[in-house]
């Protein structure tokens, strides 16, 4: 019966016009609160679900939000997607996932970066964004989204941001390098410094870091935090202990192999995300190193995987689900009222679990 409920039925039950019901459902302003409550009560009681196609025809909108991404961490993306979907369902929008290609035409890890991966943050990447823009324009022509949510590193594409402005498509940015008008971010540098401080408090002095993909702002922020943490503790920065990664499990495995083959291996490894940290734990076990008795391992993001692996991973809790949800809600607010929508700064927390412990005694 719920499928047969019409907007006329809701209007009759609430004692208002169909136009008022439509305004309430579309979260339009200038509706009295008691009227809004009465209409929503009727919607809930009758289990009314508005037709997206009918809304689109009536309002010249698609009621569709597109999530644009190009990210090697499936765990991070699933959290973001869940948050975007939650916000869309709350506001009676649809969501579509849109992977876009980015090609790096220039140096990603040069010989110099291999010698000192910390320098790669200052090495300009030559990015061929033609495929990215072609994919985006195909999406717009095909689906006509009302707005888009941008995730790293796509959120920092100058060509895409320029095209969005030209097409006058609202967007929200998640963790952009440059300040955005609408979206969410977090102080990742301070979070990384706090993680190093945690390791130092456990007696670790030889702390390694696996850097993320150089196209992501997060990689630079977390590397800077790592260096700040060392400086605060009076520890010398050692480029031998900093190795490149790509935010993937496989890159964490390769990085750990390098670190554990050093003549004097680290007693702690801070990976720039949980996927790479999981790779470190795997290699540690293959080298018959106990975690955390022989080597402590920590990550960043607090994806579900960090709680499921053994030992459970010490990590920085980045509320990716909430970031996706809040960015989308701010985007929808800016769609309804162009002057609204905010850039939100959200807090982080350290999740101390069993993968970190006191530094081994000499």
MOHU-V355625 format. One line per field, one symbol per residue. psi: psi as a letter, one per 30 degrees, with the letter a starting at -180 (. if undefined). A space follows every 50 residues. Layout:
psi=???
This chain:
psi=eeffklfeeeeeefhlleeeeeeeeghllhkkeeeeeeeeeeeeefhkjk keeeeeeeghlfhkkkjklikfjeeeeeeeeeeeeeeeeeghllkkkikk kkkjfakejleeeeeifffffgjkkjkjgeeeeeeeeeeeeefhkflkkk lkgefgjeeeeeeeeefhkklkkkhlelklekakalifeeeeeeeeeeee fggkfiklkjkakffkeeeeeeeeeeeeeeeefgkkkjffgjklagglee feeeeeeeeffkejllfkkjkfleeeeeeeeeeeeeghkkjgeekkklak ehleeffflklkkklkjjieeeeeeeeeeeeeefeejefakljkjllllk jjaffkakkkk.
